[in-house]
Amino acid sequence: MTRARERVRRGTVGTMQAVPTAPDLADTRAAAAPSSLLDRTRDVWLPIVLYLAIRGIGLAVLARFAQLRNQNLADLLTAWDGKWMIGLATYGYNDMPWRFVDARGEHTADTAYAFFPGFPMLVRAVAQLPGFDAYRAALTVNVILGCVAAVAAYRLGRLCVQYMPQVPDRLAERTGLLTTVLFAAAPMSIVLTMAYTEALYCALAGWALVGVLERKWILAGICTALAGFCRPTSIVLIGVVALAALLAVLSSDGAERLKAGLCVLLSPLGWVTYLLVVAHHTGSLTGWFRIQTEGWGTTFDLGLQTWQFVNYTLINGSDIADLSVVALLAASIVLIVLAVRARVPWPVTLYGALVVISLLGSGGLMMSRPRLLLPAFVLLIPIAIALAKASKPARVWTVIGIITVTCWYGAHMVSVYPHAM
């Protein structure tokens, strides 16, 4: 029995009293030492190949939609908030042209500050390179970041299996690869190929959680701090990582306690720093929240608007987009239950659950929910485990079916529905 399984037997993984540590795989690796560079890097290149293949199919389907509907593919890849990302990368916050407007069709001196700076400023830096503009930089950056997120998804899938006593160790790699596949083929994974923040945020959140599970606290803290510059919902990641690190401070000593303590301090830096920047600009500590509420109607209303939307759609809805949002919201709740039942390590389950809960409890544009659920991809791990245990034909045909449906769905939502993002 490995040390990880011994911890599971004692109940430390399934509770919030301790954070699971990385399994000791030294003996296994020594027994099957890689014979070539290709073997040694398999954990990196294989998830990337699978990810790029699936996203390539999704992009091809979107291009076909654009051709049949006489649309411009470049416009689709920068639709809605994507235009804001390109604009911020090109002009900065204080020189945004007045054609960039909020959900009410208005533009003020504060409007641009609704968007966190992590992705547009990264794009701005890459756009300075020869041969790049903001558009090329945004798409190139997201291809790279998507690959980084794919490897993180693979690592998380493997790690979670290694902490589950009911799942054989031999399924770990298969589960990791299937987690990558499900991440790449999530219902709105098309956004990973667009000028949006999801690829960057999923990469940082994924590696922050890897850092927690492997007790690499500096990695977890840095990734979480950077995620705080990317989007407001990073507060969920900050809470989970800081809690895990705080528990490690209380239960460890020496160098690990110091590193975990640094993680607690690092985690909120990005999020707090940007809110203070906006506070300085607006003259109010609640400046960012005011901009969001006034410009986009985003509030935390304990789920009132979500409840109203679901009820109205189930009774009156006839559009596939509306009905699909309700179905995906319901599916996300089921995935939380499955993650708990599968005994996915608590930091992973808690993070995914809080992403879902924060969306269910918030008002605003309901049609963006499938995209905003993408950072909760960790809740797909129990599905990956189930597929890993299925027969090969069942596994292959299920994956083909998922990729077919989700690639169509993403292209349909982006090119057909007018308010999907």
Secondary structure in CASP SS format (residue, H / E / C, confidence):
PFRMAT SS
TARGET T0000
AUTHOR 0000-0000-0000
METHOD secondary structure of the structure
MODEL  1
M C 1.00
T C 1.00
R H 1.00
A H 1.00
R H 1.00
E H 1.00
R H 1.00
V H 1.00
R H 1.00
R H 1.00
G C 1.00
T C 1.00
V C 1.00
G C 1.00
T C 1.00
M C 1.00
Q C 1.00
A C 1.00
V C 1.00
P C 1.00
T C 1.00
A C 1.00
P C 1.00
D C 1.00
L C 1.00
A H 1.00
D H 1.00
T H 1.00
R H 1.00
A H 1.00
A H 1.00
A C 1.00
A C 1.00
P C 1.00
S C 1.00
S C 1.00
L H 1.00
L H 1.00
D H 1.00
R H 1.00
T C 1.00
R H 1.00
D H 1.00
V H 1.00
W H 1.00
L H 1.00
P H 1.00
I H 1.00
V H 1.00
L H 1.00
Y H 1.00
L H 1.00
A H 1.00
I H 1.00
R H 1.00
G H 1.00
I H 1.00
G H 1.00
L H 1.00
A H 1.00
V H 1.00
L H 1.00
A H 1.00
R H 1.00
F H 1.00
A H 1.00
Q H 1.00
L H 1.00
R C 1.00
N C 1.00
Q C 1.00
N C 1.00
L H 1.00
A H 1.00
D H 1.00
L H 1.00
L H 1.00
T C 1.00
A C 1.00
W C 1.00
D H 1.00
G H 1.00
K H 1.00
W H 1.00
M H 1.00
I H 1.00
G H 1.00
L H 1.00
A H 1.00
T H 1.00
Y H 1.00
G C 1.00
Y C 1.00
N C 1.00
D C 1.00
M C 1.00
P C 1.00
W C 1.00
R C 1.00
F C 1.00
V C 1.00
D C 1.00
A C 1.00
R C 1.00
G C 1.00
E C 1.00
H C 1.00
T C 1.00
A C 1.00
D C 1.00
T H 1.00
A H 1.00
Y H 1.00
A H 1.00
F C 1.00
F C 1.00
P C 1.00
G H 1.00
F H 1.00
P H 1.00
M H 1.00
L H 1.00
V H 1.00
R H 1.00
A H 1.00
V H 1.00
A C 1.00
Q C 1.00
L C 1.00
P C 1.00
G C 1.00
F C 1.00
D C 1.00
A H 1.00
Y H 1.00
R H 1.00
A H 1.00
A H 1.00
L H 1.00
T H 1.00
V H 1.00
N H 1.00
V H 1.00
I H 1.00
L H 1.00
G H 1.00
C H 1.00
V H 1.00
A H 1.00
A H 1.00
V H 1.00
A H 1.00
A H 1.00
Y H 1.00
R H 1.00
L H 1.00
G H 1.00
R H 1.00
L H 1.00
C H 1.00
V H 1.00
Q H 1.00
Y C 1.00
M C 1.00
P C 1.00
Q C 1.00
V C 1.00
P C 1.00
D H 1.00
R H 1.00
L H 1.00
A H 1.00
E H 1.00
R H 1.00
T H 1.00
G H 1.00
L H 1.00
L H 1.00
T H 1.00
T H 1.00
V H 1.00
L H 1.00
F H 1.00
A H 1.00
A C 1.00
A C 1.00
P C 1.00
M C 1.00
S H 1.00
I H 1.00
V H 1.00
L H 1.00
T H 1.00
M C 1.00
A C 1.00
Y C 1.00
T C 1.00
E H 1.00
A H 1.00
L H 1.00
Y H 1.00
C H 1.00
A H 1.00
L H 1.00
A H 1.00
G H 1.00
W H 1.00
A H 1.00
L H 1.00
V H 1.00
G H 1.00
V H 1.00
L H 1.00
E C 1.00
R C 1.00
K C 1.00
W H 1.00
I H 1.00
L H 1.00
A H 1.00
G H 1.00
I H 1.00
C H 1.00
T H 1.00
A H 1.00
L H 1.00
A H 1.00
G C 1.00
F C 1.00
C C 1.00
R C 1.00
P C 1.00
T C 1.00
S H 1.00
I H 1.00
V H 1.00
L H 1.00
I H 1.00
G H 1.00
V H 1.00
V H 1.00
A H 1.00
L H 1.00
A H 1.00
A H 1.00
L H 1.00
L H 1.00
A H 1.00
V H 1.00
L H 1.00
S H 1.00
S C 1.00
D C 1.00
G H 1.00
A H 1.00
E H 1.00
R H 1.00
L H 1.00
K H 1.00
A H 1.00
G H 1.00
L H 1.00
C H 1.00
V H 1.00
L H 1.00
L H 1.00
S C 1.00
P C 1.00
L H 1.00
G H 1.00
W H 1.00
V H 1.00
T H 1.00
Y H 1.00
L H 1.00
L H 1.00
V H 1.00
V H 1.00
A H 1.00
H H 1.00
H H 1.00
T H 1.00
G C 1.00
S C 1.00
L C 1.00
T C 1.00
G H 1.00
W H 1.00
F H 1.00
R H 1.00
I H 1.00
Q H 1.00
T H 1.00
E H 1.00
G H 1.00
W H 1.00
G C 1.00
T C 1.00
T C 1.00
F E 1.00
D C 1.00
L C 1.00
G C 1.00
L H 1.00
Q H 1.00
T H 1.00
W H 1.00
Q H 1.00
F H 1.00
V H 1.00
N H 1.00
Y H 1.00
T H 1.00
L H 1.00
I H 1.00
N H 1.00
G C 1.00
S C 1.00
D C 1.00
I H 1.00
A H 1.00
D H 1.00
L H 1.00
S H 1.00
V H 1.00
V H 1.00
A H 1.00
L H 1.00
L H 1.00
A H 1.00
A H 1.00
S H 1.00
I H 1.00
V H 1.00
L H 1.00
I H 1.00
V H 1.00
L H 1.00
A H 1.00
V H 1.00
R H 1.00
A C 1.00
R C 1.00
V C 1.00
P C 1.00
W H 1.00
P H 1.00
V H 1.00
T H 1.00
L H 1.00
Y H 1.00
G H 1.00
A H 1.00
L H 1.00
V H 1.00
V H 1.00
I H 1.00
S H 1.00
L H 1.00
L H 1.00
G C 1.00
S E 1.00
G C 1.00
G C 1.00
L C 1.00
M H 1.00
M H 1.00
S H 1.00
R H 1.00
P H 1.00
R H 1.00
L H 1.00
L C 1.00
L H 1.00
P H 1.00
A H 1.00
F H 1.00
V H 1.00
L H 1.00
L H 1.00
I H 1.00
P H 1.00
I H 1.00
A H 1.00
I H 1.00
A H 1.00
L H 1.00
A H 1.00
K H 1.00
A C 1.00
S C 1.00
K H 1.00
P H 1.00
A H 1.00
R H 1.00
V H 1.00
W H 1.00
T H 1.00
V H 1.00
I H 1.00
G H 1.00
I H 1.00
I H 1.00
T H 1.00
V H 1.00
T H 1.00
C H 1.00
W H 1.00
Y H 1.00
G H 1.00
A H 1.00
H H 1.00
M H 1.00
V H 1.00
S H 1.00
V C 1.00
Y C 1.00
P C 1.00
H C 1.00
A C 1.00
M C 1.00
END
